[in-house]
Structures are given as C-alpha cells and as structure tokens.
Amino acid sequence: MAFTPEQRPDNARHCNNWASIGRLRPGATIAQAQAQVDATNAANLERFPVFEEALVYAGFRTVVVPLKVDFVRGAIMSRNAMALGEKRGVSPPRFAAASW
C-alpha cells in the first residue's frame, strides 16, 4: 500500500484498528518483526508526545504473532463465549457455527 502525497501528512490519516496483518519477508523471524514494531511504537511515542501518557498508562503494545495462532485463539474464544452463553440459557446467534 502506498500513500499519495496528500495522504502522507499525519493529520490526513488516522486508524484505531486493533489488528493488523503483515507478511514476513523470506528469512525474517517473528522476533525480528517484533523488534521492528517495538521500534516503530517507541518512535511514535516520541513523535506524538501528547498521546504518550495515555498509551503508557493503558499498557498499549503491539504483539506480533503468526496469523494461524491468532485465528485459532479467536476461534477458541468464540467457542468458549458460545458455550458460556448456553450454560446461562442464552441462545447463540442464528448465524453462528453450531458444530463445535
């Protein structure tokens, strides 16, 4: 993804996503990617000092994990939430997968 010159200034783009997906270059490790993300986050704290206190207080951090690990974790959490709802007498949504 490339930004146009009009999209590059900080005030022209904003995102509150809690998840991002990236692809490692061949030979790169999760640890290397985590180090790069940590460095980017640290640089952004210096770049936007007005947000530093809130982000540090909230414990903001970015964790790099393989997509498969994240997907399986999400599926397990969904399954557990559905099971908990059933125990409490709450029916799962009609569109939810019923074969866990």
Protein Blocks (a to p, Z undefined) as FASTA:
>chain_A
ZZdfklmpmklgccfbfbdcddddehiafklmmmmmmmmmmmmmmmmmmlmmmmmmnopa
cddddfklmmmmmmmmmmmmmmmmmmnopacdfkbcfbZZ
